[in-house]
């Protein structure tokens, strides 16, 4: 009897023990311009109330989705449309802010003057995603009617197509744009897809989301992200050094000009709410399924789960 009583007591005690909080805050960042915004945080590994921010680089939206579903990332940087889509599907992360406001450009090759821009084929990667939607929006706003080609499905394929002369006109994003410009002097930037109007910082393409457990840390997180983004803007060579030394980007892939073209500027949700809503409304108009068929509710934008 005593034996069973002791066993029961052990079980009850173990149930009442709260798991020890990890000394690490796991941050997942999708490889691309978002990583540039985190260069200073990657270098410094700052701590919040004794917990160190550890940044892991993720290579695909699918990998990011898996990490978020499993709860293995407490903070994540990913495309805004993916963040809204996952939230609408029940993944209750809240939006902290936006660090990247546009890195999409239409490029052409010099000497292609036989056709007008209205009749040239335009190659786009990511059908139904941000590059595709913003390209269609831009063409509509400018009254252009291009033939859109989606046969090259990634920015790397687009870049290779341009360099091999299989493609003459395309939409490209950084850092692939800089790589193409560096390797082929006949490639030039034709149009900027990142200016909805003269008063906007750009399109809120990137989201930083956080788990409910960090809701009381929003102010300090905003401050860290603002400093890290300013570091990338005002010390681009140092940001490049950090990212290259950790083999996040290959040497030469980034330049100060490419960082400038990424339109990095951290705005918290309080500062950027209307711009984010405008962007999500635009996505809903062109491709509603990309964000789960509806705008996310106010909890996504306010952090009040």
N, C-alpha and C positions, 0 to 999 in steps of 0.2 A: 504494500500500500504506500509506504514511504517512497519507494522507488518511483511509482507512478505520479505521486504528488510532486516530487522533484523534477520529473520530466515535464509535467504541466507548467510548473513555475518557470522552467527554462524557456519553454515556448512563449509564455506570456511576456517574459522579460525581453526576448528577442523581437517580439512584435512591437514593443513600445520603444525600442531603440531606433531613433531616426538615422537614416543613412548620412554619413559624413559628407558635407558639401565638397565637391572637387575643388582643388586649388587652381584649376585652369578653366577659363572661359573659351570654349571652342568656337572659332570663327571660320566659316567656309566662304571662299570667294571664287566665283567663276572666272577662269582664266580669260584675260582680255583687258580692256581699259579699266575695269573695276579694280584690278590688282594695283594699278598705278596709284589709285587713290589711297591704297593701304600701305604704300612703301614705308612711310615713317613708322607706322604701327608694327610692321614686320621687323623693322630694324630695332626698335626700342623695346618691344614686348612689354608694354606698360601693364601695370597692375591696377585693378579696381578692388578696393577693400581686401587686399591680399591675394586676389585671384589674377593670375597672369593671362593676358589675351594671347592665344596661340592661333596663328593664321594658317589654314590649310588651303592649298589651291586645288580647285575642282575643274576637271576638263570638259564636262558636258552638263547640260541642264538635267539630264536623266540621273546622273550621279548626284547632283545637288538635291533633286527631288527625293531620292532614296535617303540621303542623310537627314533631311528635314522630317520625313515621315518617321524615321527611326528615332528622332529626337537627339541625334548625335551632333547637331550644330545648334548652338544657342544664339548665334548671330550669323546671318548669311547675306551675301551680296549677289544678286541675280537679276535677270531682266524683270522689269516692272510687270510685264504681262504674265510672266510665269508666277510671280509672287501673288498677283491678284487671282490667277487661276487656281493655284493651290489653296489659297484662303477660301475661295468659293466652294472648293471641294471638301472643306472641313478641317484644313490644317490651320490651326488658330495661332499663327504668328502675327505680330503687329508690325506696322510700318514705322521705321525710325526716321528715315529721310532719304534723300537722293544725292549721290555724289557725281554722276555722269549725265550730261545733258545733251549728248549727241555726238556720234562719231561716224556718221554715214555720209558718203559723197558719191556723186556720179562722176566717173572718169571716162575719158576718151583717149584716142590715139591721134597724134598730129598727122595731118595729111588726109584725114577722112572728111573732105569737104564736098564730095560728090553728092552726098545725101544730106538733107536737113535733119535737125535733131528730132523733128516730129516723125520721121519715117525710119530712123535707124532702129535696129534691134537693140534692146537693152537687157543685159543679163543680170538676173537677181538671184541671190541665194536665200534660202529660208522661206519658202512659200507659206503664207499665213502667219508669219512672225513679224517682228518690228521692222526689219529692213524692207520687206515686201509692202507692208501697210503704209509706211511713211513714203515709199516711192510712189505708190498709187495716189496717195494724198497730194504729193508734190506735183505730179503730172496733171492731176485734176485742177489744182489751184492755178497752174500756169497755162492751162488749156492745151496741153500737149497730148498727143495720141501716139505713143510708142508701141512697138511690138515687144511684148515682155517674154523673156525666155528663162525658164527655170531648170534647164537641163544640167547646169552646174550647181550643185546643192550646198556647197560650203564656200566660205571666203577663200580658203586655200585653193580650191579648184578654180575659182574665179581668177585668182592671182596667176596661177599656172597657165590658164587659158589666155590671159592678157599677154604674158611674157612669151608665149609660143605663137602669138598672133591668131589663135583660134577665136579670140574675142576682141572686138574693136571698141565696145562701149559697155560699161557695167556699173553696178553699185558695189562699192567697197567700204570696208570698215577698218579702222586702225586696230592692230599695227600693220595689217596686210597692205593698206594703202601706202604707208611709208616704204615698205619693202619693194612694192611695185615701182614707185617713183624712183627709188634708188637704183634699181636694176635696169630700168628702161627709160631713157630720157625722152622718148616719144609719148609717154603716158603723161596726161595732165588732168588736173581737177577741173571739171566742167561746171558742176553745181554742188551747192551745199544743201543737204536735206534737213538741217538741224535748226532752222529759224522759222518758227510758227508766226512770229511777228517781231517788230523791232523792240518791244518792251519785255519780251520773255527771255529767260536764260537759255531756252532751248526746249527740247522735249524730254520729259522725265523718264528716260529709258531704263534707268537702273534703280533698283530698290535695295535698301538695307532693311532687313527684318530682324526681329528679335523675339525670343521666347518669353512667355508671360513671367517667368521667374526673374527676368531682368527689368521688369517694368519700373522699378524704383531707381534704376541706374541710367535712365534716359538722358538726364542732363550731362552727366560725366561722359557718356558715350558720344553725345553730340559734340562735346568739346574736343574729344580725342579725334573724331573724324574730321572736324573742321580744321584742326591743326595739321592732320596728315594730308588733307587735300591742298591746303595752302602750301605745304612743303613741296608737293609735286608741282604746283604752279610756279612757285618762286625759286625753287632749287631743282629744276628738272634734271640737270646733269647728275646730281647726287642721287635723285630718285632712280635714275637709270642705272647708276653704279650698284645700288642696293639690289635691284631686281635682276641684273645680270650676274652679280656675284652669287646669288642664290639659284641661278640657272632657271629662273622663272621665265625670262625672255633670253633669246640667243643674242650674242653681241651684235650690235648694229641694227637690231629690229626696231628699237625705239630711238627717237631723236627728240630734242626739245620741241621741234615743230610738230611732231606727231602727238606729243603730250598736249600741246596747245589745241590741236584739232580734236582732241577727245572731249573738250569743253568740261573739264573737271571743276566742280564747285560744289561744296557740300552745303545743302540746305536742309534743315530739319523739317519734320512734317508740319510744324507750326508755320514755317516760312513758305513751304512749297505746296501746301494742301490744294490750293486752287489750280496750280499748274499740273499737279498730278491728276486731279479729277478731269481737267481738260484733256490730258493725254489719254486717260482711260476711256473717256467718252468717245474720243476719236477712234480708238481701237474697237470699241463696241459697235460703232457705226460701220466700220469696214470688215471686221472679223470678230463677231461677238463670241464665238466659241473659244477664241484665244484667251479670253479672261473668264471662261466658265459661263458665258451667256448673260452675265449681268455685272453691274458695278458692285464691288465689295461694299459691305455695310460700314457704318461709321466706326465700328470697333476696330476695323483694320487701320483706319486713319487716326483714331484717337488713342489707341493703346489700351482702351478700357474693355477688357474681355469679360 
